[in-house]
Amino acid sequence: MNFKQLSKQISTLCLLSATLTCTLFSPLQAATPQHGISMYGDLKYPPGFEHFDYVNSDAPKGGSISEDALGTFDSFNSFIIKGAAADGIGLIYDSLLTKAQDEPFSLYGLLAESLEVADDRSWIIFNLNAKARFSDGQPVTAEDVVYTFKLLREQGAPFYQSYYRDISNVEALSPQRVKFSFSASENRELAMIVGEVSILPKHYWESRDFSKPGLDIPLGSGPYLIDSFDAGRTITYQRNPDYWGKDLAVNRGRFNFGTIRYDYYKDGNVALEAFKGGEYDFRQETSSKQWATGYTGAVFDEGKIITRNLVHENPTGMQAFILNTRKPYFSDARVREALAYAFDFEWTNQNIFYNAYTRTNSFFSNSEMAATELPTEKELKILEPIRNLVPPEVYTTVYKAPSTNGEGNIRGQLRTALRLLKSAGWELKNGLLLGPDGKQMTFEILLIQPAFERVVAPFARNLERMGVKPTIRIIDASQYINRVRSFDFDIIVSGFGQSTSPGNEQREFWHSSTADLQGSRNLIGIKNPAVDYLVDQIIQAPDREQLVLSTRALDRVLQWNHYVIPQYHINSYRIAYWDKLDFPDIRPKYSLGFDTWWVKPEKMEP
């Protein structure tokens, strides 16, 4: 079956499904108001619950904390692709619903005190809380919700256009009642994810240019306000004493800090030294070297700074060398596969990472969605329509990234790589890897973090042994963001984070429709009908079992197309904090839950 045949078949099925939906379900059907919604199955928390289990409902309020941020910022608008938005800006906004961090994917009322949803999820109605207010005292209304989605889809980042493209209509039924209608009722997730969007005030934005970044302080309805800032250097948020939602069950025991400050640093090493010197209070470490060697000294010995390794149950996704398939070199899967043999993870883990990491083989690592065994009969049924469009290994072999004994001798790896490259028209002559045009393979590995050069340098040296001429280039945050958004790169180090319930975001990562959309998250540039088909299967999955099976199928197709060179992951949070901070005895399964922490009363400044 070719691409056109597959597309026609899928379109016919979708049309038939839509016809049946219209026949079986009336748009005027009644629905019972409910306090929350789950992707599949029941809600953990019943109507009238007092608070989430993982909070301290009596947590003290007040005190100040500070965190670090890398790079710079020049905007308070995180909804567009222009500019670098300030860290923590989401603190000033509320959404219709909020997520429970101890359930895979369940949402409870925030701005919306209740919701009504069609049995087939072809529409959802949100009933807004009459007490909901923006920080200027104006009520949050259905018109604000309608305006938000119109603004985001027309002027927001490309992500919003693809993520919400199945919304057919948003209408205000009354000042406190708003209805979303969907063109694809098979998209079960969409009725939920519209509830996670930050709601913007119409009366603030309708007289301003939303498409331009800037440092005018925006208006929100969330628990914090922007208190002060020094552009590119620091920003401070203050807990809003008049926050309308402070007594809601979903907020009880959360948002306890009186002020939150983010200090910006250009270099991670400098930031760590500042932390040890007491310049800020909380740090989440991403460098295994720093974690193994940098957290020493009197402040640690005396217990002033506490370090912890907190295991979590979140999918760790895929961190990798991202190959831009828009570039001629990387359009051939054999070339992409060959280059992976130059990355010696085992040597890197032993000599650079202090054996802190696990090799990543799946785009959905650390989750039940990872394809770690051969496909079952049920999964094969999902894969059957695309059999002629994917590598045969999808059906016969479990993917494993190239591995070594860790001794640094990868001659066998390089020989395998050169055989693959030769089959793709490349040949090693006089130490140079030459293509059919007689030119040497050369490309740039673009980095934003200087500390990552130590990881990339050994990879580059192995590439040179294959006759490739790689260059490593480190640029500042603004340049990096602009180049990645415009797909102006050969190879970058990046990742694709995953949730416990994959859905519409998969379209943004892998679907053909986003490959040429600048600013999208389809960094690889994938245009593959088989991938498009499997993304639709995930979005339309009728239950958890089908979601898992469809995601595993997608994982296999992504793996065997060798779109990335997988790196590594860790299933824990490495955190350090000054002893002024405390947190609940029960931690959420799917989050660090930093918004449940507090400052010890005896450590609060007078």
C-alpha positions in Angstrom: 0.0 0.0 0.0 1.5 3.3 -1.0 1.2 6.7 0.7 -1.8 7.9 -1.5 -3.6 4.6 -0.9 -3.0 4.8 2.8 -4.1 8.4 3.0 -7.2 7.7 1.1 -8.0 4.7 3.3 -7.5 6.7 6.5 -9.6 9.6 5.2 -12.4 7.3 4.3 -12.3 5.7 7.8 -12.3 9.2 9.4 -15.3 10.3 7.2 -17.2 7.1 8.1 -16.4 7.6 11.8 -17.6 11.2 11.6 -20.8 10.2 9.9 -21.6 7.6 12.5 -20.8 10.1 15.3 -23.2 12.6 13.9 -25.9 9.9 13.5 -25.5 8.4 17.0 -25.0 11.5 19.1 -27.0 14.7 19.1 -25.0 17.9 19.8 -27.7 18.8 22.3 -27.5 15.6 24.4 -27.5 16.3 28.1 -24.4 15.7 30.2 -24.1 15.6 34.0 -21.8 18.3 35.5 -18.7 16.8 37.0 -15.8 18.1 39.1 -13.0 16.5 37.0 -12.2 14.4 34.0 -9.8 11.4 33.4 -8.4 10.2 30.2 -9.3 6.6 30.9 -10.9 5.2 34.0 -12.1 6.7 37.2 -10.9 9.8 39.1 -9.0 9.3 42.3 -10.5 12.3 44.1 -14.3 12.4 44.7 -16.5 15.5 44.6 -16.0 17.7 47.5 -12.4 16.4 48.3 -10.4 18.7 50.6 -7.0 18.6 49.0 -4.6 16.4 47.1 -2.9 13.6 49.1 0.6 14.8 48.3 0.3 18.3 50.0 0.5 19.6 53.5 -2.8 21.4 53.8 -1.5 23.3 56.8 1.8 24.3 55.1 3.0 27.7 56.4 2.7 30.6 53.9 5.4 33.2 53.3 9.1 33.5 53.1 11.2 34.0 50.1 13.1 31.5 47.9 15.3 31.9 44.8 16.3 29.6 42.0 18.7 29.7 39.1 18.1 30.0 35.4 20.5 29.7 32.5 20.8 32.2 29.6 18.7 35.3 29.6 15.2 36.6 29.0 13.7 39.5 27.0 10.0 38.7 27.1 7.0 37.9 29.3 5.1 36.4 26.4 5.7 32.6 26.5 2.9 31.9 23.9 4.8 33.1 20.8 8.0 31.9 19.2 9.7 35.3 19.3 11.9 36.2 22.2 13.1 34.3 25.2 10.4 34.2 27.9 11.2 34.6 31.6 11.4 31.5 33.8 8.4 31.0 36.0 6.0 33.2 33.9 3.4 30.5 34.1 2.9 31.3 37.8 0.8 34.3 36.9 -1.8 32.3 35.0 -4.6 29.9 35.8 -6.2 27.4 33.5 -9.7 25.9 33.3 -8.5 22.7 34.9 -5.4 21.6 36.8 -3.6 18.2 36.8 -3.4 15.8 39.8 0.3 14.8 40.0 -0.5 11.4 41.5 -2.6 10.1 38.6 -1.5 9.3 35.1 -3.8 11.9 33.5 -6.6 13.4 35.5 -7.8 17.0 35.7 -9.9 18.8 38.2 -11.7 22.2 38.2 -9.7 25.4 38.6 -11.2 28.4 36.8 -14.0 26.0 35.9 -15.8 24.8 38.9 -17.5 22.0 36.8 -17.6 20.6 33.3 -20.0 18.6 31.1 -18.7 16.3 28.4 -20.4 14.3 25.7 -20.2 10.5 25.9 -18.1 10.5 22.7 -16.1 13.5 23.8 -17.2 15.4 20.7 -17.8 18.5 22.9 -17.1 19.8 26.4 -18.7 22.6 28.3 -16.9 24.4 31.2 -18.9 26.2 33.9 -16.6 28.9 35.2 -16.3 29.7 38.9 -18.2 32.9 39.6 -15.4 34.0 42.0 -12.7 33.7 39.3 -10.8 37.0 38.9 -7.9 38.4 37.1 -5.4 40.2 39.3 -6.9 43.6 38.4 -10.3 42.4 39.9 -12.0 41.9 36.6 -14.0 38.6 36.4 -12.8 35.7 34.2 -15.6 35.1 31.7 -16.4 32.8 28.8 -15.5 35.6 26.4 -11.9 35.5 27.8 -11.8 31.7 27.1 -13.1 32.2 23.5 -10.6 35.1 22.9 -7.7 33.1 24.3 -8.1 30.2 21.9 -8.7 32.5 18.9 -5.5 34.5 19.8 -3.3 31.4 20.4 -4.4 29.7 17.2 -4.0 32.8 15.0 -1.0 34.5 16.5 0.6 32.0 19.0 3.4 29.6 18.4 2.9 27.0 15.6 2.4 24.4 18.4 -1.1 25.8 19.1 -2.2 25.5 15.5 -1.3 21.8 15.3 -2.2 20.9 18.8 -5.7 22.3 18.7 -6.5 21.9 15.0 -9.4 19.5 15.8 -11.3 22.3 17.7 -14.1 23.2 15.3 -15.7 25.8 17.5 -15.4 27.7 20.8 -18.5 29.6 21.9 -19.7 31.5 25.0 -23.1 30.1 26.0 -23.3 32.6 28.8 -20.9 34.8 30.8 -19.8 31.7 32.9 -20.4 28.9 30.4 -18.2 28.1 27.4 -18.5 25.2 24.9 -15.8 23.5 22.8 -16.8 21.4 19.8 -14.4 19.0 18.1 -14.3 17.9 14.5 -12.8 14.5 15.5 -14.6 12.8 18.3 -12.0 10.0 18.2 -9.5 12.5 19.7 -10.4 11.7 23.4 -7.6 13.7 24.8 -8.7 17.0 23.2 -11.6 17.5 25.6 -9.0 17.4 28.4 -6.1 19.4 27.1 -8.2 22.4 26.2 -8.6 22.7 30.0 -4.9 23.0 30.6 -4.4 26.3 28.6 -3.6 29.5 30.4 -6.6 31.8 30.0 -5.7 35.3 28.9 -7.7 38.5 29.7 -9.4 39.9 26.6 -9.6 43.4 28.1 -5.8 43.5 28.4 -4.7 42.0 25.1 -7.2 43.3 22.7 -5.4 46.7 22.7 -1.9 45.2 22.4 0.2 43.4 19.8 0.3 39.8 21.0 2.7 38.8 18.2 5.7 40.8 19.6 7.8 39.9 22.6 8.1 42.5 25.3 8.6 43.4 28.9 5.2 45.0 29.7 4.0 43.2 32.7 1.0 41.1 31.6 -2.2 40.4 33.5 -3.2 36.9 34.7 -5.4 35.2 37.2 -2.8 32.9 38.8 -1.4 32.7 42.4 1.6 35.0 41.7 2.3 38.5 40.3 5.4 39.9 38.7 6.9 42.0 41.5 10.2 43.3 39.9 12.7 42.4 37.3 16.1 43.3 35.8 15.8 42.4 32.1 17.9 39.3 31.3 19.3 39.0 34.9 16.6 38.4 37.5 12.8 38.3 37.9 10.8 38.2 41.2 7.3 36.9 41.6 5.1 37.8 44.7 2.3 35.7 46.0 -0.9 37.5 45.3 -2.6 38.2 48.7 -5.9 38.6 46.8 -5.6 35.5 44.7 -9.2 34.4 44.0 -8.4 30.6 44.1 -6.3 30.3 47.3 -9.0 28.3 49.1 -9.8 25.9 46.3 -9.2 22.2 47.1 -6.8 21.9 44.2 -4.7 24.7 45.5 -4.8 23.9 49.2 -1.2 23.3 50.5 0.3 24.7 47.2 1.9 28.0 46.2 3.3 28.6 49.7 6.3 30.8 49.0 5.8 34.5 49.6 8.2 35.5 46.8 10.0 33.4 44.2 13.1 34.9 42.4 14.9 33.5 39.4 18.6 34.6 39.0 20.1 34.1 35.5 23.6 32.8 34.9 25.5 32.3 31.7 27.4 29.3 32.9 26.4 26.2 34.9 29.7 26.1 36.9 29.3 29.6 38.0 25.7 28.9 39.0 26.7 26.0 41.2 29.3 28.1 43.0 26.7 30.8 43.6 24.4 28.2 45.0 27.0 26.9 47.4 27.7 30.6 48.4 24.0 31.0 49.4 23.0 33.2 46.4 19.9 31.0 45.8 18.1 28.2 47.6 17.1 25.3 45.4 18.9 23.5 42.5 18.0 20.6 40.3 21.3 19.1 38.9 21.5 17.8 35.4 25.3 17.2 35.2 26.5 13.8 36.5 30.0 15.2 37.0 28.8 18.1 39.1 26.5 15.8 41.1 29.4 13.4 41.8 32.2 16.0 42.5 30.7 19.4 43.0 28.5 19.0 46.0 31.1 19.0 48.7 32.4 21.4 51.4 31.4 22.7 54.8 27.9 23.7 53.9 27.1 20.0 53.0 29.0 18.5 55.9 27.2 20.8 58.3 23.8 20.0 56.8 23.1 23.5 55.6 22.6 22.2 52.1 20.8 18.9 51.7 21.2 16.7 48.6 18.7 14.0 47.6 18.1 11.6 44.8 14.3 11.2 44.4 13.2 8.4 42.2 10.1 9.1 40.0 7.8 7.2 37.7 7.7 9.7 34.8 8.6 8.6 31.3 12.0 10.0 30.5 11.5 10.4 26.8 14.4 10.6 24.4 17.5 12.8 24.8 19.7 12.4 21.7 21.8 13.9 19.0 19.0 15.2 16.8 19.8 14.8 13.0 18.1 17.4 10.8 16.7 15.3 7.9 16.1 18.4 5.9 19.8 18.4 5.3 20.9 16.2 2.3 23.4 14.1 4.4 20.8 13.0 6.9 17.9 12.3 4.5 19.3 8.7 4.1 18.5 6.4 7.0 21.7 4.4 6.3 23.8 7.5 7.0 21.9 8.2 10.1 22.3 4.7 11.4 26.0 4.7 10.5 26.8 7.8 12.5 25.2 6.3 15.6 28.1 3.8 15.8 30.5 6.7 16.5 28.8 7.5 19.9 30.4 5.2 22.5 27.9 5.5 25.4 29.5 2.9 27.6 32.9 4.7 27.5 31.2 8.0 28.0 29.2 6.7 31.0 32.3 5.3 32.7 34.7 8.1 32.0 32.5 11.2 32.1 29.3 10.4 33.8 30.5 8.3 36.8 28.1 5.5 35.6 25.1 7.6 36.5 23.0 7.0 33.4 21.2 4.3 31.6 21.3 4.1 27.8 18.1 5.2 26.1 16.7 2.9 23.4 13.1 4.1 23.4 11.4 7.4 22.6 9.1 6.5 25.6 11.8 5.2 28.0 10.9 4.4 31.6 7.3 3.7 30.8 5.0 0.9 29.7 4.8 2.6 26.2 8.4 1.7 25.4 8.9 -1.0 22.7 11.2 -3.4 24.6 9.8 -6.7 23.3 8.6 -8.0 20.0 5.2 -6.8 18.9 2.2 -8.8 20.1 -0.6 -9.9 17.9 -2.7 -6.9 18.9 0.1 -4.5 18.1 0.7 -6.3 14.8 -2.9 -5.5 13.8 -2.1 -1.8 14.3 1.2 -2.1 12.3 -0.2 -4.2 9.4 -1.6 -1.4 7.3 1.9 0.2 7.0 4.0 -3.0 6.5 5.3 -1.8 3.2 6.1 1.7 4.5 8.4 0.8 7.4 11.7 -1.0 7.8 11.2 -4.8 8.2 13.0 -4.8 11.5 9.9 -3.2 13.0 8.2 -6.6 12.9 11.1 -8.9 13.6 13.7 -7.2 15.9 13.8 -5.3 19.2 15.8 -2.1 18.7 19.0 -1.6 20.7 21.3 1.3 20.2 24.9 0.4 19.2 26.9 -0.7 22.3 30.5 -1.3 23.2 32.6 -2.8 26.1 33.4 0.7 27.3 37.2 0.4 26.7 37.2 3.0 24.0 38.2 0.7 21.2 35.4 0.9 18.6 37.2 -0.4 15.5 34.4 -3.0 14.9 31.8 -0.2 15.3 33.5 1.9 12.8 33.8 -0.9 10.3 30.1 -1.5 10.6 29.5 2.2 10.1 31.6 2.4 7.0 29.8 -0.6 5.4 26.5 1.2 5.9 28.0 4.4 4.5 29.4 2.6 1.4 25.9 1.2 0.7 24.7 4.8 0.8 27.3 6.0 -1.8 30.1 7.1 0.6 33.6 5.9 0.4 36.7 6.3 2.7 39.6 7.5 0.6 42.9 8.7 2.0 41.3 9.1 5.4 38.4 11.2 4.1 34.8 10.1 3.8 33.8 11.2 0.3 30.3 11.3 -1.3 29.3 10.7 -4.9 30.3 14.3 -5.6 33.8 13.8 -4.3 33.3 16.1 -1.3 34.0 15.2 2.3 31.1 14.8 4.7 31.2 17.7 7.0 28.6 19.1 9.4 28.2 21.2 12.5 27.1 20.1 15.9 25.4 23.1 17.5 25.5 23.5 21.3 24.1 26.0 23.8 25.8 24.7 27.0 29.6 24.8 27.0 29.7 22.0 29.6 28.3 19.6 27.0 31.3 19.9 24.8 33.1 17.3 26.9 30.3 14.8 25.9 30.4 15.8 22.2 34.1 15.9 21.8 34.7 12.1 22.0 31.9 11.6 19.6 33.4 14.1 17.2 36.8 12.3 17.4 35.2 9.0 16.5 33.5 10.7 13.6 36.9 11.9 12.4 38.2 8.4 12.5 35.5 7.6 10.0 36.7 10.3 7.7 34.0 12.8 8.7 34.8 16.5 9.4 32.5 17.6 12.3 32.8 21.0 13.9 31.4 21.8 17.4 30.0 25.3 17.7 28.8 26.9 21.0 26.5 29.9 20.7 24.5 32.1 23.1 21.0 31.4 24.1 19.3 33.9 21.7 21.2 32.7 18.6 20.5 29.1 19.5 16.8 29.6 20.0 16.5 31.5 16.7 18.5 28.9 14.8 16.6 25.9 16.2 13.2 27.6 15.6 14.2 28.2 11.9 15.7 24.6 11.6 19.0 26.2 10.8 21.2 23.4 12.2 22.8 20.1 11.2 22.9 18.3 14.6 21.8 19.5 18.0 21.5 17.9 21.4 17.9 18.0 22.4 15.1 15.8 23.6 11.4 14.9 23.3 9.8 14.7 26.8 6.9 12.4 27.2 3.9 12.2 29.5 2.2 9.2 31.1 -0.6 9.6 28.5 0.8 10.5 25.0 -1.6 12.3 22.7 -1.9 15.4 20.6 1.7 16.5 21.2 2.9 13.6 19.1 1.5 15.4 16.1 3.8 18.3 17.0 6.8 16.1 17.4 6.6 13.8 14.3 3.7 14.6 12.0 4.3 15.7 8.3 2.1 18.7 8.8 4.6 20.3 11.3 7.8 19.5 9.5 8.0 22.8 7.6 6.3 24.9 10.2 9.0 27.1 11.7 9.0 27.0 15.5 7.4 23.6 15.6 8.8 20.7 17.7 9.3 18.5 14.6 13.0 19.3 14.9 14.0 16.2 12.9 11.8 17.2 9.9 10.0 13.9 9.7 7.6 13.5 6.7 6.6 9.8 6.9 3.1 8.5 6.1 3.6 5.6 8.4 4.4 7.9 11.3 1.4 10.1 10.5 -0.8 7.1 10.6 0.5 5.9 14.0 0.2 9.4 15.5 -3.5 9.4 14.5 -3.9 6.0 16.1 -2.5 7.3 19.4 -4.7 10.4 19.3 -7.8 8.3 18.5 -7.1 5.4 20.9 -10.4 4.5 22.5 -8.9 3.1 25.7 -5.6 2.8 27.7 -4.7 -0.6 26.1 -5.0 0.7 22.6 -3.0 3.8 23.6 -0.1 1.8 24.9 -0.1 -0.5 21.9 -0.2 2.3 19.4 2.5 4.2 21.2 4.7 1.1 21.2 4.1 0.8 17.4 5.1 4.4 16.9 8.2 3.9 19.0 9.3 1.0 16.8 8.9 3.0 13.6 10.8 5.9 15.0 13.6 3.7 16.3 14.2 1.8 13.1 14.2 4.9 10.9 17.3 6.0 12.9 16.1 9.6 13.2 18.3 10.3 16.2 21.4 9.0 18.0 20.0 8.0 21.4 21.9 9.2 24.5 20.9 8.4 28.1 18.5 9.0 30.9 18.0 8.8 34.6 14.8 8.1 36.5 15.3 10.3 39.5 15.5 14.0 40.4 18.9 15.1 41.7 18.1 18.0 43.9 19.9 20.2 46.4 18.4 22.8 48.7 19.3 24.9 51.7 17.8 23.7 55.0 15.3 26.6 55.1 13.1 24.5 52.9 10.7 21.7 53.7 8.2 19.5 51.8 5.4 17.0 52.5 5.9 13.5 53.6 4.1 12.1 50.6 5.5 12.9 47.2 3.5 12.9 44.0 4.3 10.0 41.7 4.6 12.0 38.5 6.2 15.2 39.6 8.8 16.8 41.8 6.0 18.8 43.3 8.0 21.9 44.1 4.8 23.9 44.3 4.0 22.0 47.5 7.2 23.0 49.3 7.4 25.8 51.9 9.9 27.9 53.9 10.3 26.8 57.6 8.7 29.4 59.8 11.8 29.8 61.8 13.8 30.5 58.6 11.5 33.2 57.3 12.9 36.7 57.3 11.2 39.1 59.8 
